[in-house]
Amino acid sequence: MQPKITALPVVTLLALCCQQTWAGGILLYEVGTDNVGLANAGAAARAQGPSTIASNPAGMSYLPGTQITAGLQVLYGDLKFDRDEGTNVAGSGSGNALDPIPGGSFFISHALDDHWSVGFGQYGDFGLAVNYDNDWSGRYFTQNSSLLGLSLVPSVAYRFNEQWSVGVGIKAMYGMLQAQTAIDRSPFGFTDRGDGQFKYKDKDWGFGANVGVIYAPQPGTRIGLTYTSKVDLEFEDGLDIKGDGPLLQRLDGTNTQLDITVPQTVTLSLFQQLDRQWALLASVNWQDWSEFGDIGVQVDTTANDARSTTIDAGFKDTWHLSLGAQYQATQQLLWNFGVAYDSSAVSDNRRSAIVPMGESWRIATGATYALNRDTDINVSLAMIWLGDMPVDQTKTVSGNRISGQFDDAWIQAVTGNMTWRF
């Protein structure tokens, strides 16, 4: 048995890392666990470790003793904007807007008796981060923006019998938002002094719940259903304006509120053990993106006017489908494989450079190796293919326009984690 002190340095590191991490998409399945190697297939039904707290808290009822999983990951990729002749603002290319993004997670579960289990999870599965070159041709729409939701989820599960288990987790999400955007000062005759700029930054707490059930009609078969409630985040800050002219200075300190709703979701998953070596996994998931709300703030200018407005996301609901398999190659080595598809939350004519979302494909694999009976180590890799994502945005007052597309966009996640059992 491993001494309990073994996990403490890892927990301390993760607590620091998660508070400084920006998630790399919007609602991620990649939170530093072995689920990465399955592309989320079977997530609500697997119940193979304490990270089930994030995907279905009812899964804790299948975990004996005390178990801890700690994970680290990095997201990196290619997100470059190629402008076309429709763009009427001079400037450079966007550069790669996706910087390498570190992340981490921590989960612990404990079986109180044959029926009750408790646990706690800390992970960042909601957010985005884009960082364009400051002088790119879309700078009047965004230069950089970051949104993070860090979730703290105490959970409890109850197992009625060999077939039925339920679980619930109370989610406290700490949301952080910051944005920086250039202001076109040419209508005011200040072209020789460059662009103006505004910054926006705030933090907020939101609360929700994860509720799940697992039904096992026979040994080796589990069906899981999970519902995660929406979480409302309300960001409010005065615009920090830099730039000459009374019209811009009038906007300095303008109090602006952004209402963001982290979407509610429903996930249905299957885990089917085929034989001693092979298991089949599948998931279908719905996400309520139509309730998202605002995605940012913009400042629009003319020679006689300067105004700030919030930007409605105009999102629509999405669907996720995934299929995966597990292969027990040896007594110590388990291979994971998965492929998934996610529909786009935004139509091509509503896509923004602030939130460059689109449909995506995931291809994933990973391996778990048992160092001994009480300790596992996992390494997983997922390629997320976004493809081409057109953008055409025009400001109502100034007429500033950015037009073109993100070409062959992709994100890759590399994850490592360990699980200890006591």
FIZAMI-977955 format. One line per 3 residues: number of its first residue (from 1); their letters; for each residue x, y, z of C-alpha. Coordinates in Angstrom, 2 decimals, m for minus. Example, Ala and Ser with C-alpha at 12.3 -4.5 7.8 and 13.67 -1.06 7.14 Angstrom:
BEGIN
1> as> 12.30 m4.50 7.80  13.67 m1.06 7.14
***
This chain:
BEGIN
1> mqp> 0.00 0.00 0.00  1.26 3.50 m0.87  1.72 5.98 1.99
4> kit> m0.82 8.80 1.89  1.87 11.49 1.81  2.70 10.39 m1.76
7> alp> m0.22 12.32 m3.25  0.21 15.57 m1.33  2.81 17.30 m3.56
10> vvt> 0.70 16.46 m6.62  m2.44 17.92 m5.03  m0.61 21.14 m4.14
13> lla> 0.71 21.49 m7.68  m2.73 20.96 m9.22  m4.38 23.49 m6.92
16> lcc> m1.91 26.11 m8.14  m2.03 25.05 m11.79  m5.80 24.99 m12.17
19> qqt> m6.15 28.55 m10.91  m3.82 29.81 m13.64  m5.05 27.69 m16.53
22> wag> m7.20 28.74 m19.49  m9.29 26.02 m21.02  m8.77 25.59 m24.75
25> gil> m12.22 25.19 m26.15  m15.65 26.03 m24.74  m16.94 22.93 m22.92
28> lye> m14.13 20.39 m22.79  m14.08 16.62 m22.34  m10.32 16.93 m21.81
31> vgt> m9.66 17.56 m18.10  m6.47 15.56 m17.56  m8.02 12.08 m17.18
34> dnv> m8.06 8.77 m19.08  m11.35 9.89 m20.65  m9.18 11.82 m23.16
37> gla> m8.05 8.56 m24.79  m11.67 7.48 m25.35  m12.94 10.77 m26.89
40> nag> m15.61 10.76 m24.13  m17.05 7.40 m25.22  m18.80 5.66 m22.32
43> aaa> m18.00 8.54 m19.94  m21.29 8.35 m17.99  m21.16 4.55 m17.63
46> raq> m17.48 3.52 m17.19  m17.09 4.11 m13.44  m13.42 3.10 m13.62
49> gps> m11.91 5.76 m11.36  m12.70 8.81 m9.22  m12.77 11.10 m12.29
52> tia> m16.28 9.70 m12.75  m17.24 12.62 m10.46  m17.00 14.86 m13.54
55> snp> m18.92 12.57 m15.92  m21.37 10.71 m13.61  m21.14 10.91 m9.80
58> agm> m23.14 7.66 m9.51  m19.99 5.85 m10.70  m18.37 6.38 m7.29
61> syl> m20.54 3.54 m5.96  m18.42 1.11 m8.03  m15.12 2.24 m6.45
64> pgt> m13.94 0.38 m3.32  m11.89 2.02 m0.57  m10.30 5.42 m1.12
67> qit> m9.08 6.38 m4.59  m7.28 9.48 m5.88  m6.64 10.57 m9.46
70> agl> m4.43 13.54 m10.30  m3.80 14.64 m13.87  m1.90 17.18 m15.92
73> qvl> m2.32 18.04 m19.57  m1.33 20.51 m22.27  m3.47 21.73 m25.15
76> ygd> m1.83 23.15 m28.25  m2.78 23.55 m31.88  m3.10 25.76 m34.92
79> lkf> m5.70 28.53 m35.20  m4.74 31.04 m37.90  m7.05 33.46 m39.68
82> drd> m6.71 33.99 m43.44  m8.35 37.31 m44.43  m9.99 37.88 m47.81
85> egt> m10.85 40.96 m49.90  m13.96 41.63 m47.82  m11.79 42.87 m44.92
88> nva> m11.62 46.71 m44.96  m9.14 47.18 m42.10  m5.40 47.24 m42.75
91> gsg> m3.24 45.03 m40.60  m1.09 41.96 m40.29  m2.07 38.32 m40.20
94> sgn> m3.58 36.92 m37.03  m0.68 34.68 m36.08  m1.48 31.44 m34.27
97> ald> m4.21 32.54 m31.84  m3.89 29.39 m29.73  m0.98 29.46 m27.29
100> pip> 0.01 26.23 m25.49  m2.45 25.83 m22.61  m1.56 23.85 m19.47
103> ggs> m4.26 22.27 m17.33  m4.86 19.90 m14.46  m7.43 18.11 m12.34
106> ffi> m7.81 16.32 m9.01  m10.40 13.76 m7.87  m10.87 11.73 m4.69
109> sha> m13.55 9.16 m3.79  m14.20 7.19 m0.60  m16.60 4.31 0.02
112> ldd> m18.25 4.78 3.41  m19.94 1.36 3.32  m21.61 m1.00 0.84
115> hws> m24.12 1.68 m0.16  m22.71 5.18 0.38  m19.73 6.86 m1.28
118> vgf> m18.46 10.44 m1.15  m15.96 12.36 m3.22  m14.59 15.66 m4.46
121> gqy> m13.44 16.90 m7.85  m11.53 19.96 m9.03  m11.24 20.56 m12.77
124> gdf> m11.57 23.21 m15.48  m13.86 21.95 m18.25  m15.31 25.26 m19.43
127> gla> m13.57 28.13 m21.18  m11.70 29.51 m24.15  m8.57 31.51 m24.89
130> vny> m7.54 33.31 m28.08  m4.47 35.53 m28.39  m4.10 37.29 m31.75
133> dnd> m1.27 39.57 m32.85  m2.10 43.04 m31.54  m1.93 44.70 m34.98
136> wsg> m3.84 42.05 m36.92  m6.62 43.15 m39.27  m9.35 41.97 m36.87
139> ryf> m8.01 43.92 m33.88  m11.15 46.10 m33.68  m13.15 42.95 m32.90
142> tqn> m10.66 41.32 m30.53  m6.96 41.16 m29.73  m7.13 38.59 m26.97
145> ssl> m9.84 37.17 m24.74  m9.86 34.52 m22.04  m12.67 32.80 m20.18
148> lgl> m12.19 30.11 m17.53  m14.60 28.16 m15.38  m12.89 26.24 m12.57
151> slv> m15.30 23.75 m10.96  m15.21 22.50 m7.36  m17.60 19.55 m7.01
154> psv> m18.28 17.75 m3.69  m20.31 14.64 m4.52  m22.20 11.73 m2.98
157> ayr> m23.41 8.43 m4.44  m25.78 5.71 m3.23  m25.96 2.12 m4.49
160> fne> m29.40 0.56 m4.01  m28.41 m2.91 m5.21  m26.31 m4.65 m7.87
163> qws> m28.28 m2.92 m10.62  m29.05 0.65 m9.58  m26.84 3.52 m8.40
166> vgv> m27.46 7.26 m8.18  m25.20 10.22 m7.49  m25.27 13.99 m7.15
169> gik> m22.56 16.64 m7.09  m22.92 20.29 m6.09  m20.88 22.39 m8.52
172> amy> m19.33 25.70 m7.47  m17.76 27.31 m10.54  m15.29 30.17 m10.28
175> gml> m15.46 32.13 m13.53  m12.76 34.50 m14.76  m13.06 36.73 m17.84
178> qaq> m10.63 39.15 m19.43  m10.51 40.80 m22.85  m8.46 43.36 m24.76
181> tai> m9.58 45.01 m28.01  m8.27 47.87 m30.17  m10.36 50.99 m30.89
184> drs> m10.38 52.64 m34.31  m9.48 56.31 m33.74  m9.28 57.27 m37.42
187> pfg> m12.78 58.89 m37.40  m11.46 61.34 m34.77  m8.39 62.33 m36.81
190> ftd> m5.86 60.58 m34.53  m4.38 58.22 m37.14  m0.84 59.48 m36.46
193> rgd> m1.10 58.27 m32.84  m2.24 54.74 m33.55  m5.23 52.83 m32.22
196> gqf> m6.91 53.25 m28.91  m7.66 50.23 m26.74  m10.04 49.00 m24.07
199> kyk> m9.73 46.27 m21.49  m12.41 44.37 m19.59  m11.87 42.04 m16.63
202> dkd> m14.00 40.45 m13.90  m14.57 37.32 m11.80  m17.72 35.65 m10.50
205> wgf> m19.03 32.54 m8.76  m21.83 30.42 m10.22  m23.53 27.32 m8.87
208> gan> m25.14 24.21 m10.33  m25.35 20.45 m9.94  m24.38 17.15 m11.58
211> vgv> m26.95 14.35 m11.23  m26.46 10.82 m12.53  m27.78 7.28 m12.50
214> iya> m26.21 3.97 m13.57  m28.21 0.87 m14.41  m26.44 m2.50 m14.70
217> pqp> m28.94 m5.01 m16.15  m26.32 m7.79 m16.09  m22.64 m8.22 m15.15
220> gtr> m20.41 m6.41 m17.64  m23.15 m4.07 m18.89  m23.68 m0.55 m17.56
223> igl> m25.92 2.22 m18.87  m25.30 5.69 m17.47  m27.37 8.86 m17.70
226> tyt> m26.09 12.22 m16.42  m27.62 15.67 m16.25  m25.53 18.78 m15.50
229> skv> m27.47 21.94 m14.73  m26.71 25.35 m16.17  m24.42 27.73 m14.29
232> dle> m25.03 31.48 m14.54  m22.01 33.79 m14.48  m22.49 37.56 m14.33
235> fed> m19.42 39.62 m15.16  m19.47 43.38 m14.53  m16.65 45.87 m15.02
238> gld> m15.99 49.44 m16.08  m14.32 49.74 m19.49  m10.64 50.71 m19.17
241> ikg> m10.24 53.02 m22.21  m6.92 54.23 m23.56  m7.09 56.84 m26.31
244> dgp> m7.36 60.59 m26.97  m10.57 62.46 m27.57  m13.61 63.42 m25.48
247> llq> m15.87 60.80 m27.11  m13.59 57.95 m26.06  m12.93 59.43 m22.64
250> rld> m16.68 59.58 m22.13  m16.72 55.77 m22.39  m13.87 55.32 m19.91
253> gtn> m15.23 53.56 m16.83  m18.57 52.76 m18.46  m20.10 49.96 m16.39
256> tql> m20.83 46.97 m18.63  m22.38 43.62 m17.68  m21.90 40.36 m19.54
259> dit> m24.32 37.55 m18.72  m22.96 34.10 m19.59  m24.74 30.80 m19.04
262> vpq> m22.65 27.65 m18.95  m25.01 25.25 m20.77  m26.95 22.43 m19.20
265> tvt> m26.12 19.02 m20.68  m27.53 15.49 m20.86  m25.28 12.47 m21.53
268> lsl> m26.33 8.86 m22.16  m23.52 6.27 m22.20  m23.01 2.54 m22.59
271> fqq> m20.22 0.32 m21.28  m20.33 m3.27 m22.54  m17.71 m5.85 m21.59
274> ldr> m17.52 m8.21 m24.60  m15.02 m10.70 m23.21  m11.98 m10.80 m20.91
277> qwa> m10.03 m8.49 m23.24  m12.46 m6.25 m25.12  m15.04 m3.67 m24.03
280> lla> m17.22 m1.46 m26.21  m18.18 2.10 m25.17  m20.49 4.75 m26.61
283> svn> m21.99 8.13 m25.69  m24.55 10.59 m26.98  m24.67 14.09 m25.49
286> wqd> m26.83 17.21 m25.81  m25.65 20.70 m24.82  m27.96 23.71 m24.44
289> wse> m25.79 26.37 m26.10  m28.79 28.45 m27.22  m28.91 29.94 m23.68
292> fgd> m25.25 31.00 m23.62  m25.78 34.78 m23.67  m23.06 37.37 m24.40
295> igv> m19.62 36.62 m25.84  m17.97 40.01 m25.47  m17.96 43.81 m25.59
298> qvd> m17.23 46.01 m28.59  m16.58 49.74 m29.00  m17.92 51.24 m32.23
301> tta> m16.80 54.68 m33.46  m17.65 57.39 m35.99  m16.56 61.01 m36.21
304> nda> m19.56 62.05 m34.11  m20.16 59.03 m31.93  m18.49 56.36 m29.79
307> rst> m20.52 53.66 m28.15  m20.02 50.33 m26.40  m22.33 47.33 m26.78
310> tid> m22.37 43.71 m25.72  m22.29 40.99 m28.39  m24.91 38.26 m28.29
313> agf> m23.50 34.82 m29.07  m26.40 33.64 m31.23  m25.50 30.03 m30.44
316> kdt> m27.61 26.94 m31.06  m27.77 23.60 m29.24  m25.23 20.90 m30.09
319> whl> m25.00 17.12 m30.23  m22.06 14.85 m29.45  m21.66 11.25 m30.59
322> slg> m18.72 9.04 m29.63  m17.67 5.41 m29.97  m14.71 3.74 m28.29
325> aqy> m13.12 0.49 m27.21  m10.84 m0.82 m24.48  m8.37 m3.68 m25.01
328> qat> m6.74 m5.45 m22.07  m3.49 m6.32 m23.81  m1.82 m7.77 m20.71
331> qql> m2.66 m7.97 m17.03  m0.94 m4.62 m16.53  m1.68 m2.81 m19.84
334> lwn> m5.05 m1.43 m20.96  m5.42 0.35 m24.32  m8.14 2.95 m25.00
337> fgv> m9.39 4.07 m28.41  m12.13 6.54 m29.37  m13.63 8.70 m32.10
340> ayd> m16.24 11.46 m31.64  m18.20 14.10 m33.52  m19.57 17.39 m32.14
343> ssa> m21.94 19.60 m34.10  m21.27 23.35 m34.25  m22.86 25.74 m31.75
346> vsd> m22.76 28.57 m34.27  m23.74 29.01 m37.92  m21.11 30.22 m40.37
349> nrr> m22.82 33.62 m40.67  m22.82 34.15 m36.87  m19.29 32.98 m36.05
352> sai> m17.09 35.53 m34.27  m13.32 35.88 m34.05  m13.89 36.21 m30.29
355> vpm> m15.23 32.65 m30.10  m14.07 30.69 m33.18  m16.25 27.62 m32.63
358> ges> m17.24 25.03 m35.23  m18.08 21.38 m35.67  m15.27 19.05 m34.61
361> wri> m13.99 15.50 m34.93  m11.94 13.78 m32.23  m9.59 10.84 m32.73
364> atg> m8.07 9.61 m29.48  m6.01 6.87 m27.91  m4.34 6.19 m24.59
367> aty> m2.82 3.51 m22.38  m3.11 2.71 m18.68  m0.31 0.73 m17.03
370> aln> m0.65 m0.83 m13.58  2.59 m0.18 m11.70  1.23 m2.41 m8.93
373> rdt> m2.14 m3.40 m7.50  m2.67 0.06 m5.96  m1.17 2.44 m8.54
376> din> m1.97 3.10 m12.22  m0.41 5.55 m14.65  m2.16 6.74 m17.81
379> vsl> m0.99 8.66 m20.89  m3.57 9.80 m23.46  m3.64 11.76 m26.70
382> ami> m6.54 13.36 m28.58  m6.55 15.17 m31.92  m9.46 17.62 m32.34
385> wlg> m10.05 18.60 m35.97  m12.02 21.82 m36.54  m11.27 22.28 m40.25
388> dmp> m12.21 25.52 m42.03  m14.30 28.07 m40.09  m15.53 31.13 m42.05
391> vdq> m15.93 34.49 m40.27  m17.66 37.63 m41.60  m18.25 40.38 m39.01
394> tkt> m19.21 44.01 m39.59  m19.70 46.76 m37.03  m23.03 48.54 m37.43
397> vsg> m21.84 52.14 m36.93  m18.26 52.30 m38.21  m18.59 49.65 m40.91
400> nri> m15.32 47.98 m39.86  m15.35 44.49 m41.34  m13.31 41.34 m40.92
403> sgq> m13.86 38.61 m43.50  m12.07 35.34 m44.19  m11.67 32.01 m42.46
406> fdd> m9.63 29.92 m40.07  m7.95 27.35 m42.32  m7.42 23.72 m41.24
409> awi> m7.76 24.51 m37.55  m6.87 21.81 m35.03  m6.19 21.29 m31.32
412> qav> m4.26 18.47 m29.69  m4.45 17.35 m26.07  m1.68 15.39 m24.33
415> tgn> m2.58 14.08 m20.88  m0.85 12.21 m18.09  m2.43 11.10 m14.81
418> mtw> m1.98 8.71 m11.92  m4.47 6.87 m9.73  m3.75 5.69 m6.19
421> rf> m5.93 3.24 m4.23  m5.87 2.91 m0.44
***
